[in-house]
Amino acid sequence: MRHGRVPDRHPPVSRVICEIACILIADPAARFAELGAGYYSSGNPQRQTRSRIRELERLNPGMKVTLTPIEPTGTAA
């Protein structure tokens, strides 16, 4: 039994890496700056909440998601 050719998913990533390398090599003043681990997680909390609510409502057609604040149970020691 012959299997079909496995699609190669690396060329788009390789192209981006090559473009970055060419930019850094061509311009001696250019410097690569690592964005860091928390770059994408520092978003707007209200927007993230709205996005999650829309996602839940999309996954559950006909249902409406409402958030109710919880009352504090006391102070932590």
C-alpha positions as a Python dict, from the first residue, in 0.01 Angstrom:
ca = {
    (1, 'M'): (0, 0, 0),
    (2, 'R'): (152, 331, -109),
    (3, 'H'): (102, 637, 96),
    (4, 'G'): (75, 985, -45),
    (5, 'R'): (344, 1243, 2),
    (6, 'V'): (338, 1404, 344),
    (7, 'P'): (283, 1779, 309),
    (8, 'D'): (591, 1978, 399),
    (9, 'R'): (499, 2246, 652),
    (10, 'H'): (846, 2386, 709),
    (11, 'P'): (899, 2616, 406),
    (12, 'P'): (686, 2905, 544),
    (13, 'V'): (881, 2900, 871),
    (14, 'S'): (1210, 2865, 687),
    (15, 'R'): (1125, 3161, 466),
    (16, 'V'): (1053, 3383, 767),
    (17, 'I'): (1379, 3280, 934),
    (18, 'C'): (1569, 3352, 612),
    (19, 'E'): (1405, 3695, 581),
    (20, 'I'): (1501, 3784, 938),
    (21, 'A'): (1856, 3663, 879),
    (22, 'C'): (1885, 3870, 558),
    (23, 'I'): (1762, 4183, 734),
    (24, 'L'): (2006, 4136, 1022),
    (25, 'I'): (2299, 4065, 787),
    (26, 'A'): (2220, 4352, 547),
    (27, 'D'): (2191, 4620, 817),
    (28, 'P'): (2479, 4616, 1069),
    (29, 'A'): (2289, 4856, 1296),
    (30, 'A'): (1986, 4625, 1317),
    (31, 'R'): (1954, 4420, 1634),
    (32, 'F'): (1722, 4130, 1708),
    (33, 'A'): (1512, 4188, 2018),
    (34, 'E'): (1351, 3886, 2186),
    (35, 'L'): (994, 3972, 2279),
    (36, 'G'): (995, 3761, 2593),
    (37, 'A'): (767, 3501, 2745),
    (38, 'G'): (493, 3739, 2858),
    (39, 'Y'): (462, 3940, 2535),
    (40, 'Y'): (134, 3787, 2420),
    (41, 'S'): (-14, 3729, 2765),
    (42, 'S'): (-17, 4095, 2868),
    (43, 'G'): (-344, 4167, 2691),
    (44, 'N'): (-655, 4347, 2802),
    (45, 'P'): (-838, 4135, 3065),
    (46, 'Q'): (-1182, 4274, 2969),
    (47, 'R'): (-1124, 4187, 2604),
    (48, 'Q'): (-1010, 3836, 2701),
    (49, 'T'): (-1325, 3793, 2911),
    (50, 'R'): (-1551, 3904, 2624),
    (51, 'S'): (-1366, 3672, 2387),
    (52, 'R'): (-1411, 3372, 2619),
    (53, 'I'): (-1782, 3451, 2664),
    (54, 'R'): (-1831, 3468, 2286),
    (55, 'E'): (-1642, 3140, 2247),
    (56, 'L'): (-1861, 2965, 2506),
    (57, 'E'): (-2178, 3102, 2344),
    (58, 'R'): (-2059, 2986, 2002),
    (59, 'L'): (-1988, 2636, 2138),
    (60, 'N'): (-2332, 2622, 2305),
    (61, 'P'): (-2589, 2753, 2056),
    (62, 'G'): (-2903, 2893, 2216),
    (63, 'M'): (-2730, 2949, 2550),
    (64, 'K'): (-2641, 3284, 2705),
    (65, 'V'): (-2337, 3318, 2930),
    (66, 'T'): (-2362, 3556, 3224),
    (67, 'L'): (-2097, 3629, 3481),
    (68, 'T'): (-2188, 3695, 3841),
    (69, 'P'): (-1929, 3822, 4086),
    (70, 'I'): (-1849, 3599, 4381),
    (71, 'E'): (-1866, 3738, 4729),
    (72, 'P'): (-1544, 3731, 4925),
    (73, 'T'): (-1544, 3464, 5194),
    (74, 'G'): (-1304, 3648, 5421),
    (75, 'T'): (-945, 3760, 5437),
    (76, 'A'): (-658, 3522, 5379),
    (77, 'A'): (-426, 3474, 5672),
}
